[in-house]
Amino acid sequence: MRWCKNCGKVNSGWPARCRYCSVGLDGRLCTRGHVNPTDVRLSFCGECGQPLERKSGAGFSAAPYLLASAVFATTTLLCGLTTLLFKEDPSMAALVALLILTFGLRLVFQILPPAAKSIARETVNFFLRVILGTGNKG
């Protein structure tokens, strides 16, 4: 998800341009699509010399991180409630909790920006290697 600083709307996915106001979300774009810094003093593209767009939707937003944190907290809470509700059948509780956890984490990974996704993926891979081992028994 990407937030547009120009129109204030959230775009699904990771588009290069805002789907609502068409400004560049990576920086100021030239007519050929080259990304340039958001500095207003720049008038022409550094690669091809074409004029730059006047507006830019680039900027940081905490909204995807807050939304992903809320989804993760809700997923954790639902998994905990599932284990409490299915006390008489622990295998069913584990299965339902695993399904909720899978769905919730998948949703969190869809919300996060690519850089945060790669950091989270590496962290999860590290902990899985620590917990499960590498498979080398030598």
C-alpha positions as semicolon CSV with decimal commas, in nm:
position;residue;x (nm);y (nm);z (nm)
1;M;0,000;0,000;0,000
2;R;0,126;0,346;-0,086
3;W;0,003;0,677;0,049
4;C;-0,012;0,976;-0,187
5;K;0,100;1,300;-0,028
6;N;-0,072;1,501;-0,303
7;C;-0,431;1,375;-0,271
8;G;-0,403;1,199;0,066
9;K;-0,542;0,866;-0,055
10;V;-0,402;0,516;-0,012
11;N;-0,320;0,315;-0,326
12;S;-0,334;-0,063;-0,314
13;G;-0,025;-0,251;-0,423
14;W;0,296;-0,063;-0,502
15;P;0,219;0,158;-0,807
16;A;0,463;0,412;-0,954
17;R;0,180;0,665;-1,000
18;C;-0,117;0,748;-0,779
19;R;-0,432;0,583;-0,911
20;Y;-0,642;0,884;-0,811
21;C;-0,443;1,196;-0,907
22;S;-0,173;1,041;-1,135
23;V;0,130;1,201;-0,968
24;G;0,452;1,002;-0,925
25;L;0,479;0,819;-0,594
26;D;0,854;0,754;-0,619
27;G;0,945;1,120;-0,680
28;R;0,892;1,376;-0,954
29;L;0,863;1,205;-1,291
30;C;0,954;1,338;-1,633
31;T;0,745;1,268;-1,945
32;R;0,954;0,955;-2,012
33;G;0,895;0,817;-1,661
34;H;1,239;0,876;-1,508
35;V;1,229;0,920;-1,129
36;N;1,388;1,241;-0,994
37;P;1,418;1,388;-0,641
38;T;1,120;1,575;-0,500
39;D;1,321;1,901;-0,476
40;V;1,102;2,185;-0,611
41;R;1,411;2,372;-0,738
42;L;1,464;2,106;-1,006
43;S;1,289;2,175;-1,335
44;F;1,434;1,917;-1,574
45;C;1,508;1,544;-1,564
46;G;1,863;1,453;-1,470
47;E;1,871;1,165;-1,723
48;C;1,701;1,297;-2,036
49;G;1,649;1,672;-1,983
50;Q;1,268;1,659;-2,022
51;P;1,055;1,888;-1,800
52;L;0,946;1,742;-1,467
53;E;0,593;1,724;-1,330
54;R;0,507;2,007;-1,096
55;K;0,360;1,785;-0,825
56;S;0,481;1,476;-0,647
57;G;0,300;1,232;-0,423
58;A;0,618;1,092;-0,272
59;G;0,661;1,100;0,102
60;F;0,666;0,877;0,408
61;S;0,348;0,756;0,568
62;A;0,312;0,562;0,890
63;A;-0,033;0,436;0,784
64;P;0,079;0,102;0,631
65;Y;0,296;0,026;0,934
66;L;0,016;0,111;1,179
67;L;-0,237;-0,091;0,981
68;A;-0,003;-0,391;0,960
69;S;0,063;-0,367;1,336
70;A;-0,311;-0,359;1,406
71;V;-0,372;-0,662;1,181
72;F;-0,085;-0,850;1,350
73;A;-0,220;-0,768;1,698
74;T;-0,571;-0,878;1,597
75;T;-0,434;-1,200;1,450
76;T;-0,241;-1,275;1,770
77;L;-0,549;-1,201;1,981
78;L;-0,769;-1,428;1,767
79;C;-0,514;-1,711;1,791
80;G;-0,509;-1,675;2,170
81;L;-0,889;-1,673;2,191
82;T;-0,905;-1,980;1,968
83;T;-0,682;-2,179;2,201
84;L;-0,896;-2,072;2,498
85;L;-1,226;-2,161;2,330
86;F;-1,119;-2,505;2,206
87;K;-0,972;-2,637;2,533
88;E;-1,144;-2,975;2,504
89;D;-1,005;-3,040;2,153
90;P;-0,646;-2,910;2,135
91;S;-0,581;-3,047;1,785
92;M;-0,877;-2,850;1,648
93;A;-0,760;-2,542;1,837
94;A;-0,412;-2,576;1,685
95;L;-0,555;-2,617;1,336
96;V;-0,787;-2,315;1,362
97;A;-0,511;-2,104;1,522
98;L;-0,272;-2,203;1,242
99;L;-0,528;-2,106;0,977
100;I;-0,591;-1,769;1,146
101;L;-0,217;-1,709;1,181
102;T;-0,153;-1,796;0,815
103;F;-0,429;-1,565;0,692
104;G;-0,328;-1,280;0,925
105;L;0,042;-1,294;0,842
106;R;-0,034;-1,313;0,472
107;L;-0,246;-0,999;0,506
108;V;0,030;-0,823;0,702
109;F;0,283;-0,905;0,429
110;Q;0,045;-0,764;0,165
111;I;0,014;-0,435;0,354
112;L;0,383;-0,371;0,428
113;P;0,606;-0,179;0,182
114;P;0,870;-0,386;-0,004
115;A;1,163;-0,280;0,217
116;A;0,977;-0,372;0,536
117;K;0,862;-0,699;0,373
118;S;1,219;-0,805;0,303
119;I;1,330;-0,722;0,659
120;A;1,036;-0,913;0,807
121;R;1,095;-1,206;0,572
122;E;1,462;-1,229;0,670
123;T;1,370;-1,211;1,040
124;V;1,112;-1,489;1,004
125;N;1,360;-1,703;0,806
126;F;1,626;-1,652;1,075
127;F;1,393;-1,761;1,356
128;L;1,272;-2,061;1,155
129;R;1,634;-2,168;1,101
130;V;1,704;-2,128;1,472
131;I;1,392;-2,320;1,576
132;L;1,392;-2,593;1,312
133;G;1,764;-2,606;1,243
134;T;1,945;-2,599;0,912
135;G;1,925;-2,971;0,844
136;N;2,302;-3,019;0,861
137;K;2,384;-3,292;1,111
138;G;2,762;-3,280;1,072
